[in-house]
Amino acid sequence: MKIVFFDVDKITREYLQNKPIGCGEVILLEESLENISPTQYRQIKDAEVISVFVHTALRMNNESLDKFPALKLIATRSTGFDHIDLNYCQKRKIEVVNVPKYGESSVAEFAFGALLALVRRLIQARTDMKNNFVRMNEYIGFDLYNHTIGIIGTGAIGRHMAKLAKGFGMDILAYDLYPNEELSRILNLKYVSLDELYAKADVISLHIPATPQNYHLLDDKAFEKMKKGVIIVNTARGSLIDPEALYRALVRKQVAGAALDVLENEDFIIHDDIILKSQDIPIDFAMNTIVNARLMQMKNVLITPHIAFNSIDAVHRILKTTYENINAFCEGKIKNSVLKK
Ligand code: NAI
């Protein structure tokens, strides 16, 4: 059996070399699925197991997966699986497994760090210091203490975010399809409607998955309902925010700032060579890329390359679960399936 890991970095290589998977031939590639050379493809086209990361620019759909006729398992090294076409996998009887829990503390700590960096202008102050051009008035921020955070999604990460917010002395509003009454009691967190959260929160932080129902949840209408000067934090998924609507809201100062670890079609920023090489990039991908580039230029927008998970502790937890997922498959068992049975 051939087991192919894509997007392999130094940490992943070292981990898997020290802890060999129990069956088959393991091939570790630095490239993403869409960037492999014809020679590499010849070596791996009979792969039965592939492991990918979220930085898969083109969704893993029939076009990319048809290239692997023997494929039986996709082990994504992430919690989210919106980069994989599950309907297609189900039709082809390809199992899809993920890492359901690894980094609520890692992502929430990052979200809070990005929020603090944004509201206290850390990046700008550091850049100005380096350029010997310090202007104190430019760095005036606001305390999080006594301000209101609105947390959308109180699952594993949102819950941890709420704990950190409590530590900072913030008032906490939350919205979730399934309110957690115990959390509400312990943290003095108040579940409200989305409209009330929009109207009252000084900071809105997103912690829900990307689903068709919440595609562009934050659109022009949503921004209009928010408190003027709100701060947006998104460490969940780019498609939750309409990037053009956010750009417009920032320009008219309805939104005062945004910390974005994820962007819609973010991979085209990191792998812009895909756009250059491709003959037929869909127009909305190209538009997103232009708006993302504009957002990146704004002083009050802090964009990071999808790294909220990226602490050594979380990466080791991801690798451990992926290793266990594939080893279970070797023993004929399925662990952490994301397919509806
Ligand atoms: P989770 O599954 O534990 O929690 C998600 C929560 O969202 C649940 O409570 C669910 O009821 C709620 N929810 C789902 N759809 C909703 C909707 N339309 N409206 C209101 N609530 C809704 O997920 P977890 O682990 O907390 O992850 C949250 C997000 O963070 C996911 O999108 C995940 O992909 C992303 N993430 C980002 C990382 C990064 O590096 N930037 C790393 C890990 C996760």
Residues whose N, C-alpha, C, O or C-beta is under 5 A from the ligand:
A	BS01	NAI	T79 G80 P100 V107 G153 T154 G155 A156 I157 G158 Y175 D176 L177 Y178 H207 I208 P209 A210 N214 T235 A236 R237 D261 H306 I307 A308 F309
